[in-house]
């Protein structure tokens, strides 16, 4: 399970916001626990002009899934024309993003029944086919103790089908092309007594690097309109 606090932003200010850009990305910390570069979802590398210090990023030499806000200067934009895979930017802030790695029903038995409602605003597959991203909203408010947090998890209930054969005699056959797996995921969410005074928007990312092309992923999501299923094909 992953806990989500009410606020999860960066600690810097005093930066020009006129050219502000936002992207979901993998942000990397150095030995001082500061973020020094990020890889956005089209595999472009963003090199930070100055390291970004974020209070909740507590591990050195690690990677965090974040919604990154940054400025692209005119000089950096010109440089990007000749080096499309890299860009030097000025980071502004990094918001915590839920990272939901699927668990088996056995591993998740203590929390897999949590089905408190969320609002699903969007769902899409990243350009580099490494993630399924979701835009979510939850109800929020400060409780008397001030320490309650939403928790999220993802269960893989079943996998149907078989992987395509990879040997030379069958790879190009029609039957091999049709063979694929169908993953059935379920989003779990616990309100945990957090008051429902207002809505809070957040993002969640599901890693799918280990899922093959042409495979299908279905995700059951408990929403305010009832349980809905969203299905995407990795293609």
C-alpha positions in Angstrom: 0.0 0.0 0.0 1.1 3.6 -0.7 0.1 6.4 1.7 -0.8 9.8 0.3 -0.5 13.0 2.4 -2.5 16.2 1.7 0.5 18.2 0.4 3.5 17.0 -1.5 5.3 19.8 -3.3 8.8 21.2 -3.6 10.6 23.6 -1.4 11.9 26.2 -3.9 10.4 29.6 -4.8 11.5 32.8 -6.5 11.5 31.3 -10.0 10.0 32.7 -13.1 6.8 30.8 -13.9 6.1 32.3 -17.3 7.4 29.3 -19.2 6.2 26.6 -16.8 5.8 23.1 -18.1 4.5 20.0 -16.2 5.3 16.3 -17.0 5.1 13.0 -15.2 8.5 11.6 -14.9 11.1 9.5 -13.1 13.2 11.9 -11.0 16.7 10.9 -9.7 18.4 12.0 -6.5 22.1 12.2 -5.9 24.2 11.5 -2.8 22.8 14.6 -1.1 19.1 13.5 -1.7 18.5 16.3 -4.2 16.9 15.7 -7.5 19.4 16.4 -10.3 17.7 15.1 -13.5 14.5 13.4 -14.7 13.3 11.2 -17.5 9.9 12.2 -18.8 7.5 9.7 -20.5 8.8 10.2 -24.0 12.3 9.2 -22.7 13.6 12.8 -22.9 16.2 13.5 -20.2 15.8 16.7 -18.3 19.1 17.9 -16.8 18.5 20.3 -13.9 20.4 23.7 -14.0 20.2 23.6 -10.2 19.4 20.6 -8.0 15.9 20.4 -6.6 15.4 19.8 -2.9 12.1 18.1 -1.9 11.4 17.4 1.8 9.6 14.1 1.2 12.4 12.6 -1.1 14.3 11.1 1.8 16.6 8.6 0.0 19.9 9.3 -1.7 20.8 7.8 -5.2 17.1 6.8 -5.7 14.4 7.3 -8.3 11.0 8.9 -7.5 7.9 9.0 -9.7 6.8 12.7 -9.7 4.8 15.3 -11.5 7.6 17.8 -12.3 7.1 21.5 -12.9 9.9 23.2 -14.7 10.9 26.1 -16.9 12.4 25.8 -20.4 14.5 28.8 -21.2 14.9 30.1 -24.7 18.5 29.0 -24.8 17.6 25.5 -23.6 14.8 25.3 -26.2 17.3 26.2 -28.9 19.7 23.6 -27.7 17.0 21.0 -27.7 16.6 21.3 -31.4 20.0 19.7 -32.0 19.8 17.3 -29.0 16.2 16.1 -28.9 16.8 13.4 -26.3 18.2 15.8 -23.7 17.2 19.2 -22.4 18.6 21.5 -19.7 15.8 23.0 -17.6 15.2 24.9 -14.4 13.1 22.8 -12.0 10.4 24.5 -10.0 8.6 21.8 -8.0 8.0 18.1 -7.8 4.7 16.7 -6.6 4.5 13.2 -5.2 2.9 10.6 -7.5 1.5 7.3 -6.4 3.6 4.4 -7.7 1.4 1.3 -7.8 3.2 -2.0 -8.3 0.7 -4.9 -8.6 0.6 -7.4 -5.8 -0.8 -10.9 -5.7 -4.1 -11.5 -3.8 -2.1 -13.4 -1.2 0.3 -10.6 -0.7 -2.5 -8.1 -0.6 -5.0 -10.0 1.6 -4.8 -7.5 4.5 -5.9 -4.6 2.3 -7.3 -5.9 -0.9 -10.9 -5.4 0.3 -10.4 -1.6 0.5 -12.8 -0.1 -2.1 -13.5 3.5 -1.0 -14.5 5.6 -4.0 -12.3 7.9 -6.0 -13.0 10.1 -9.0 -11.2 9.0 -12.2 -10.5 12.0 -14.4 -8.1 10.4 -17.0 -6.2 7.3 -17.8 -3.5 6.8 -20.5 -0.5 4.8 -21.5 2.8 6.7 -21.5 4.6 7.3 -24.8 7.5 5.1 -23.8 5.1 2.2 -22.9 6.6 2.0 -19.4 3.5 3.2 -17.4 -0.2 3.4 -17.2 -1.0 6.8 -15.7 -4.2 7.8 -14.0 -5.5 11.2 -12.9 -7.5 10.7 -9.6 -9.4 12.9 -7.2 -10.1 12.0 -3.5 -12.0 13.6 -0.7 -9.8 15.3 1.8 -9.7 17.3 5.0 -7.7 17.7 8.3 -8.8 15.4 11.1 -8.4 16.3 14.8 -5.2 14.4 15.1 -3.9 15.5 11.7 -2.2 12.2 10.9 -4.8 10.2 8.8 -3.8 9.5 5.2 -5.4 7.8 2.3 -3.8 4.5 1.2 -3.8 3.0 -2.2 -2.7 -0.4 -3.6 -3.0 -2.5 -6.7 -3.9 -6.2 -6.9 -3.4 -8.4 -9.9 -6.3 -10.8 -9.5 -5.5 -13.0 -12.5 -3.6 -13.3 -15.8 -5.4 -14.9 -18.8 -3.8 -16.3 -21.9 -0.3 -17.3 -22.8 2.8 -15.4 -23.9 3.6 -15.5 -27.7 6.1 -18.1 -28.7 9.6 -16.7 -29.5 11.3 -19.4 -31.6 11.9 -18.8 -35.3 9.4 -21.4 -36.4 6.4 -19.8 -34.8 7.2 -16.1 -34.3 5.7 -15.1 -37.6 2.7 -17.4 -37.6 -0.9 -16.1 -37.1 -1.4 -18.2 -34.0 1.8 -16.7 -32.4 0.6 -13.2 -33.3 -2.7 -13.8 -31.7 -1.3 -15.2 -28.4 -1.1 -12.7 -25.6 -1.9 -12.2 -22.0 -4.7 -10.3 -20.4 -3.9 -8.8 -16.9 -6.8 -8.1 -14.6 -5.8 -5.4 -12.0 -7.9 -3.9 -9.2 -7.3 -0.5 -7.6 -7.7 -0.5 -3.8 -8.3 2.6 -1.9 -8.9 3.3 1.9 -10.2 6.6 3.1 -8.9 5.8 6.6 -11.2 8.2 8.3 -9.9 11.3 6.4 -12.7 13.9 6.5 -14.4 14.6 3.1 -14.3 18.4 3.1 -12.9 19.0 -0.3 -11.3 17.2 -3.3 -7.6 16.7 -3.9 -6.2 15.9 -7.3 -3.3 13.4 -7.7 -1.7 11.1 -10.2 -0.9 7.4 -10.0 1.4 5.4 -12.2 1.4 1.6 -12.8 4.7 0.1 -14.1 4.2 -2.1 -17.2 7.8 -2.5 -18.5 7.5 -6.2 -17.9 4.3 -6.6 -19.9 4.8 -7.5 -23.6 3.5 -5.6 -26.6 0.0 -6.6 -27.7 -0.9 -7.6 -24.1 -4.1 -6.2 -22.5 -4.5 -4.6 -19.1 -7.9 -4.2 -17.5 -8.2 -2.1 -14.3 -11.2 -2.1 -12.0 -11.6 1.2 -10.2 -14.0 2.0 -7.4 -15.5 5.4 -8.3 -18.2 7.7 -7.0 -20.3 6.4 -10.0 -19.7 2.8 -9.0 -17.1 0.2 -10.0 -15.8 0.8 -13.5 -13.3 -1.1 -15.7 -10.8 0.5 -18.0 -9.0 -1.6 -20.6 -5.8 -0.7 -22.5 -3.7 -2.6 -25.0 0.1 -2.2 -25.0 0.7 -1.4 -28.6 
